[in-house]
Amino acid sequence: MQSWRQDAELPTPDDEDDGRTARRDRNRLLVLDAVVELFTEDNLQPRPEDVARRSGVSLRSVYRYYSDPDDLIRAAIERHVQSVLPLLRIHDFGKGAFDDRVSHFVAGRLGLYEALAPAARAARIAAARNDIIRERVELTRDVLRRQLEAQFAPELDALDRQQRGVVSGAADVACQLEAIDFHRVHGGLTVKATAAVLELTLTKLLA
């Protein structure tokens, strides 16, 4: 008769620790995803109570994971940014006909905006009181600026130093997420109309 070990079916302390860790990690992600959902509903500074209700995680656990509300917002922004990183990539920077590069760049920037807009708005508000979030906002602006300069390097390299600074600066401001947000939210423009504005602006500045 086959022997049976009573302890074979019982979880070990390591198993129990692994289970608690997995549950804690899962709940943390639920909390962060709930914050991002609230961002999309224009709740840009959600209270822990809002997050607990949306995530299904207890308020006590929300406070235990993120005792500082700014840390909670920062972590949610970081998680969301990581999820949209592929939209930052434009292949073959600076290659191809100018008109094609303009349309490709604008389409990519608008796609990034549509994915990132709620979190970006929340980050700009929180940046005033949180150095880490402010650094993230500034880093994102810098990445977007360098992306534009790489995409239109042939046109910018043809200018003298002073002209390049003026043209590059104007084009960068026109294509930053804040400017697109102004067109889409305050101007009430559709994505197509916003694309037309950006394409015309880049063409006038760079062609």
Secondary structure, 3 states (H helix, E strand, C coil): CCCCCHHHHCCCHHHHHHHHHHHHHHHHHHHHHHHHHHHHCCCCCCCHHHHHHHHCCCHHHHHHHCCCHHHHHHHHHHHHHHHHHHHHCCCCCCCCCHHHHHHHHHHHHHHHHHHHHHHHHHHHHHCCCCHHHHHHHHHHHHHHHHHHHHHCHHHHHCCCHHHHHHHHHHHHHHHCHHHHHHHHHHCCCCHHHHHHHHHHHHHHHHC
